[in-house]
Amino acid sequence: MPTVSVNIPCYNSAPHIRETIASVLGQTLKDLEVIVVDDGSTDDTGKIVASFNDARIKYHYQANKGLSNARNKAIGMSGGEYIAFLDHDDVWVPTKLEKQVSLLNSHPEVAFAYSNYFWLFPNGRQKLVLKGEQPRGNVLESFLGDYPIGILTAMVRRQTIGSLGLYFDEGVTVCEDYDFFVRLAYAAQAGYIAEPLAFYRIHAGMQSIKFGDRYADELVYVLGKLEKIYPGLHKKYAGAIGRMNSRMDFMRAKTALNADDALKARSILRSGKMRTGRNFFMLYCATYLPPKLLKLLAGLNARYISRTR
């Protein structure tokens, strides 16, 4: 049995999958297996994976069933003591697995671990994502309102996943990791490594950009499901869930504004719970701009981001 099973779901991943797998095979911890679930790619993803010719890599091709299904398939194929998650376009620093295994081995009360990480922009610029100390131990309340995990940094005991019957909800496309790790945090303790151990690649084709307008609706679904699974959760953690609801109002307002519906965006912001802060003020002011000017500013901002990233 390998120490770690690395789960890599992928779809049309030819531009990045080579670097992703290389960052796994280059880990200082060598006792691992790599589970690559190809969710219906039509490019050269499979050929690139095969080119590594490493017995530790297990490749599974299936018709396209979605990211959550691919994650579940990879878990089912995993035989390691620990499962680590890595998406097809992200990379790890060489000591990532070694440091997390060391933490989990020395703290048997901890069921999963995560770390800080960088955003990696197309021009090579890096930005540290998490600021300050992050939650560890019993983290459910914190995770409900201020979710800090990048799934590319997460490692979980496989036995814990099995004993809790955990799975990724296949009806969720962009916040499936929030749903999974909140349910995990309800029953288990977390460990945290402040050091950045991974790079989250920012690019136009990433799922969180393509389907970002679904976040708010999916979070409503997830929070409703959690209340059914754990009755009384919303009342016990009203403050944390209120913070998440405020974020959802902000997401909905941005979606409405992007669709040229300034009145709807303004109404959401007025009726929502988040009525303070710089981001709120800037978005609220934007709802009063003429549509032509708003589109012009959005275009200038997009071009600026493309240059600086």
Secondary structure, DSSP 8 states (H G I E B T S, - for coil): --SEEEEEEESS-TTTHHHHHHHHHT-S---EEEEEEEES--SSHHHHHHTT--TTEEEEEE----HHHHHHHHHHH--SSEEEE--TT-EE-TTHHHHHHHHHHH-TTEEEEEEEEEEE-TTS-EEE---S----BS-HHHHHHS----GGG-EEEHHHHHHHT----TT-SSSHHHHHHHHHHHHSEEEEEEEEEEEEE--TT-HHHHTGGGHHHHHHHHHHHHHHHSTTHHHHTHHHHHHHHHHHHHHHHHHHHHTT-HHHHHHHHHHSS---SHHHHHHHHHTTS-HHHHHHHHHHHHHHHHHH-
